[in-house]
Amino acid sequence: MDRKKFIRNSILGIASLATASKLLESCSKSDHDDADTNASGDGSCSVSPSETKGPFPIKTPSQLVLENIKSDRVGIALLINLVIENKNNNCAPLAGVLVDVWHCDKDGNYSEYGGTSMQQTNYTSVHFLRGRQTSNSKGEVSFISIFPGWYQGRAPHVHVEVLSNSGASLLVTQIAFPENVSSTVYSSTNYAAHGQADTSNTKDNVFSDSLADELATLTGNLTDGYTLRKTITVNG
């Protein structure tokens, strides 16, 4: 992720000055290291699991070209670093594709939805924790966000859709979180009132049969925030 862009998009809106400094260091290192950490690089990758897009997909993704998707949401800082690679080109980084990301807030609510039995709080007129970026020459995209909460029947997760530059969907998938990290976050200030997730990764109806391919790598802590890293492979 470009360091100047990262500063320009106001990480100070989600973290203290100390947190921002450390996340900037992490972001700078990721410019060189993230692809090596997650991508196969040897032509032997498998396409990432295809998962459901609903029930709360982005309604207006083309209007949400954002790196900082936090909006007014409160929570532990989370930098989402993704690498998109192309199974059809020996697992090489895939540049120029659209990457949509969306997830719930600390209380388990999604923007653009609500006022129903599925989500009682009405957030139909706001657009937090949703965004779109275009992958760079290394297949990378980054989003500044907060650690997601959870809702009944689902383990903590982030939704991702990868689309061609013409808008054709290449893959819809989801990203799971290490349970020890989630447990630590959900015991912290701002999250504790909502409690611990009621569904484990292995009991989750999305991740139970594909967890090894959808589990993210997370580094960081409650004070400085966390960085999520994940490679997503598509048939480009």
C-alpha positions as CSV (number, residue, x, y, z in Angstrom):
1,M,0.0,0.0,0.0
2,D,1.3,3.4,-0.9
3,R,2.5,5.2,2.2
4,K,1.3,8.7,1.1
5,K,-2.1,7.4,0.3
6,F,-2.3,5.7,3.7
7,I,-1.5,9.0,5.4
8,R,-3.8,11.0,3.2
9,N,-6.8,8.7,4.0
10,S,-6.6,9.6,7.7
11,I,-5.6,6.6,9.8
12,L,-5.7,9.1,12.6
13,G,-9.4,8.7,12.5
14,I,-9.2,5.2,13.9
15,A,-6.2,5.2,16.1
16,S,-4.0,7.2,18.4
17,L,-0.9,8.9,17.0
18,A,1.2,6.0,18.4
19,T,-1.1,3.5,16.8
20,A,-1.0,5.2,13.4
21,S,2.8,5.3,13.5
22,K,3.1,1.6,14.1
23,L,0.4,0.7,11.6
24,L,2.3,2.9,9.0
25,E,5.4,0.9,9.7
26,S,3.5,-2.3,9.2
27,C,2.0,-1.0,6.0
28,S,5.4,0.1,4.7
29,K,6.8,-3.4,5.4
30,S,3.8,-5.0,3.7
31,D,4.7,-3.3,0.5
32,H,7.5,-5.9,0.2
33,D,6.5,-8.8,2.4
34,D,2.8,-9.4,2.2
35,A,2.8,-11.2,-1.1
36,D,5.7,-13.5,0.1
37,T,3.8,-14.3,3.3
38,N,0.5,-15.4,1.6
39,A,0.9,-15.9,-2.1
40,S,2.1,-19.3,-3.4
41,G,4.3,-17.7,-6.1
42,D,5.1,-21.2,-7.6
43,G,2.1,-21.8,-9.8
44,S,0.5,-24.3,-7.4
45,C,-2.3,-22.3,-5.9
46,S,-5.9,-23.3,-5.6
47,V,-8.9,-21.1,-6.2
48,S,-10.2,-19.6,-2.9
49,P,-13.6,-21.0,-1.7
50,S,-16.7,-19.5,-3.2
51,E,-19.2,-18.4,-0.6
52,T,-22.5,-16.7,-0.3
53,K,-22.7,-13.0,-1.1
54,G,-25.7,-12.3,1.3
55,P,-27.5,-11.5,3.3
56,F,-26.0,-8.0,3.5
57,P,-24.0,-7.3,0.2
58,I,-23.0,-3.9,-0.9
59,K,-25.8,-2.2,-2.8
60,T,-23.8,0.6,-4.4
61,P,-20.2,-0.5,-4.6
62,S,-19.2,1.8,-7.4
63,Q,-20.0,4.8,-5.1
64,L,-17.8,3.4,-2.3
65,V,-14.3,3.7,-3.8
66,L,-12.6,4.1,-0.4
67,E,-9.5,2.9,1.4
68,N,-10.7,4.2,4.8
69,I,-14.1,2.4,5.3
70,K,-14.4,3.1,9.0
71,S,-16.8,6.1,8.7
72,D,-18.2,6.8,12.2
73,R,-17.8,3.3,13.6
74,V,-15.9,2.8,16.9
75,G,-13.6,-0.1,17.5
76,I,-10.1,-1.6,17.5
77,A,-8.1,-0.5,14.4
78,L,-7.8,-3.0,11.6
79,L,-5.7,-2.7,8.5
80,I,-6.9,-5.2,5.9
81,N,-4.1,-6.2,3.4
82,L,-5.2,-8.5,0.6
83,V,-3.3,-10.0,-2.3
84,I,-5.2,-11.1,-5.4
85,E,-3.6,-13.8,-7.6
86,N,-4.6,-15.4,-10.8
87,K,-4.9,-19.2,-10.9
88,N,-5.0,-19.0,-14.8
89,N,-1.6,-17.3,-14.9
90,N,0.6,-19.5,-12.7
91,C,-0.8,-17.8,-9.6
92,A,0.8,-14.5,-10.5
93,P,-0.5,-11.3,-8.9
94,L,-3.6,-10.0,-10.6
95,A,-3.5,-6.3,-11.3
96,G,-6.4,-4.0,-12.2
97,V,-9.3,-6.0,-10.7
98,L,-12.0,-4.5,-8.4
99,V,-12.0,-5.7,-4.8
100,D,-15.1,-5.1,-2.7
101,V,-15.0,-5.6,1.1
102,W,-17.8,-5.3,3.7
103,H,-18.3,-6.4,7.3
104,C,-20.4,-5.7,10.4
105,D,-19.6,-3.2,13.1
106,K,-18.6,-4.1,16.7
107,D,-22.3,-4.8,17.6
108,G,-22.9,-7.1,14.6
109,N,-24.8,-4.6,12.5
110,Y,-24.3,-3.9,8.7
111,S,-24.8,-0.6,7.0
112,E,-27.4,-0.3,4.2
113,Y,-29.7,-2.7,6.0
114,G,-31.9,-2.9,9.1
115,G,-35.4,-2.4,10.5
116,T,-36.1,-6.1,10.0
117,S,-36.2,-9.2,12.2
118,M,-32.7,-10.1,10.8
119,Q,-31.3,-6.8,11.9
120,Q,-33.4,-4.6,14.1
121,T,-31.2,-1.5,14.1
122,N,-32.0,0.5,11.0
123,Y,-28.9,1.5,9.1
124,T,-30.4,1.6,5.6
125,S,-29.3,5.2,4.9
126,V,-25.6,4.9,5.9
127,H,-22.7,3.1,4.3
128,F,-20.0,2.3,6.9
129,L,-17.5,-0.6,6.7
130,R,-17.9,-1.0,3.0
131,G,-15.5,-0.1,0.3
132,R,-13.9,-0.8,-3.1
133,Q,-10.3,-0.7,-4.3
134,T,-8.5,-1.6,-7.5
135,S,-5.5,-4.0,-7.2
136,N,-2.1,-2.6,-8.0
137,S,0.7,-4.2,-10.0
138,K,1.4,-6.6,-7.1
139,G,-2.2,-7.6,-6.8
140,E,-2.5,-5.7,-3.6
141,V,-5.4,-3.7,-2.0
142,S,-5.6,-2.3,1.5
143,F,-8.5,-1.0,3.6
144,I,-8.5,0.9,6.9
145,S,-11.2,-0.4,9.1
146,I,-12.1,-1.7,12.6
147,F,-12.2,-5.2,13.9
148,P,-15.6,-6.6,13.1
149,G,-18.0,-7.8,15.7
150,W,-20.3,-10.8,15.3
151,Y,-23.9,-11.7,15.0
152,Q,-26.0,-14.7,16.0
153,G,-25.1,-18.0,14.2
154,R,-21.9,-16.7,12.5
155,A,-18.3,-16.6,13.4
156,P,-16.5,-13.3,12.9
157,H,-15.8,-12.7,9.2
158,V,-15.2,-10.2,6.4
159,H,-16.8,-10.5,3.0
160,V,-14.8,-10.1,-0.2
161,E,-15.9,-10.0,-3.9
162,V,-13.3,-9.8,-6.7
163,L,-14.6,-8.4,-10.0
164,S,-13.0,-7.8,-13.4
165,N,-12.4,-4.2,-14.4
166,S,-15.6,-4.4,-16.5
167,G,-17.6,-5.5,-13.3
168,A,-18.0,-9.2,-13.9
169,S,-17.8,-11.2,-10.7
170,L,-14.7,-13.5,-10.5
171,L,-15.2,-14.7,-6.9
172,V,-17.2,-14.1,-3.8
173,T,-15.6,-15.4,-0.6
174,Q,-15.3,-14.7,3.1
175,I,-12.4,-14.4,5.5
176,A,-12.3,-16.0,9.0
177,F,-10.4,-14.7,12.1
178,P,-8.2,-16.6,14.5
179,E,-10.4,-17.3,17.5
180,N,-7.7,-16.3,20.1
181,V,-7.5,-12.8,18.6
182,S,-11.3,-12.5,18.3
183,S,-11.7,-13.5,22.0
184,T,-9.1,-10.9,23.1
185,V,-10.8,-8.2,21.1
186,Y,-14.3,-9.1,22.4
187,S,-13.1,-8.8,26.0
188,S,-11.9,-5.3,25.4
189,T,-13.5,-1.9,25.9
190,N,-16.2,-1.1,23.3
191,Y,-16.7,-4.8,22.5
192,A,-17.3,-6.4,25.9
193,A,-20.9,-5.4,26.1
194,H,-21.7,-7.5,23.1
195,G,-19.9,-10.5,24.6
196,Q,-18.1,-13.4,22.9
197,A,-19.1,-14.8,19.6
198,D,-21.7,-17.5,19.9
199,T,-20.3,-19.6,17.0
200,S,-16.9,-21.0,16.5
201,N,-15.1,-21.2,13.2
202,T,-15.5,-24.9,13.0
203,K,-19.2,-24.7,13.8
204,D,-19.8,-21.9,11.3
205,N,-21.9,-23.0,8.3
206,V,-19.6,-21.1,5.9
207,F,-16.2,-22.0,7.3
208,S,-16.7,-25.5,8.7
209,D,-15.7,-27.2,5.4
210,S,-13.1,-24.7,4.2
211,L,-11.5,-23.0,7.2
212,A,-7.9,-23.7,6.3
213,D,-8.4,-21.8,3.1
214,E,-10.2,-18.9,4.5
215,L,-8.4,-18.2,7.8
216,A,-6.5,-14.9,7.8
217,T,-3.2,-14.1,9.4
218,L,-3.5,-11.4,12.0
219,T,-0.7,-9.5,13.8
220,G,-0.9,-6.7,16.4
221,N,-2.5,-6.0,19.7
222,L,-5.3,-4.0,21.3
223,T,-3.3,-0.9,21.8
224,D,-1.7,-0.6,18.3
225,G,-4.5,-2.3,16.3
226,Y,-4.3,-5.3,14.1
227,T,-3.2,-6.1,10.5
228,L,-5.0,-8.7,8.6
229,R,-3.2,-10.5,5.7
230,K,-4.9,-12.8,3.2
231,T,-4.2,-14.0,-0.3
232,I,-7.3,-14.6,-2.5
233,T,-7.0,-16.7,-5.6
234,V,-9.4,-16.4,-8.6
235,N,-9.6,-17.6,-12.1
236,G,-8.7,-14.3,-13.7
